[in-house]
Amino acid sequence: MNSITCPQTPGDRNNSSKIRYQQNITVSNRDVISVDDAIESGGTMSRLVAHIAEYSPASIAVATLFVKPHRYSD
């Protein structure tokens, strides 16, 4: 399992903190699932997905337990 972290401030849509990626195994040509407990604005997850995409995975999926309802509109 690889570890990736990106410290963020809840509600901060302009998160620019450094992404730290400890690549223990290659993700090139593999299916990747990013797991998060809650998504607020989606900005941090978007940055993480874009960062992982640089390593040429076969696919990227996001799994989350909660999406805060006040953060999106119908």
N, C-alpha and C positions, 0 to 999 in steps of 0.2 A: 504494500500500500504506500502510495506517495502522500506526502504532507505538503499542504499549501496554506499559507496564512496571509491575511491582508487586514491589519487592524483598521477598524472603522468606528466612526461616531454615529450612533443611531440617528437616523433622520438626515444625515449629511449626504446630499445628492452629488456632491462634488468631491468625493473621497479621492485623495491622491496619495495615500500612504503606500509605502513600498511593499510590493508583493514578494514574499519569501517562499520559494519553491524548492523543496528537498526531493529531488528526483531519485528515488531508490530503485525504480524499475522504469524502463522506457514506456512511453505511452504512444509512440509512433505506431500507426496502423492498428491501434487497439481501441475498443469502445471504452469511453470514460464516463463515469457518473460522478457529478459533484453533489455532495450532500450538505445541506444547510438546515439549521433549526428553524429560522424565520427569515423571510425576505421583507424588507421595509420598502425602500425605494427601488431596489433592483440594480442600483448603480454599481455596488461592489461586486455583485455576482456577474454583471456584464463584463466588468474588467477582468475578473478571474477567468471567465469563459474565453475571452479574447486572448488572455495570456496562455492558457492551456492550448488553444488552437495553434499557437506558434510552434508547437511540438508535433504537429501533423497526426493527431489521433484519427481513427476511422470515423468516430462519431463522439459527440458530447451531449450528455443529458443532465438535467438538473432535477434533483429530488429535494423537496422541502416539506416540513411538517406544517408550517403556517405561512400564509401570505396575509399581511396585515391589511384588512379591508379598506381602511381609510387611505391607503397608498395607491389605489387604482380607481379608475372610473369605468362605468359600464358603457 
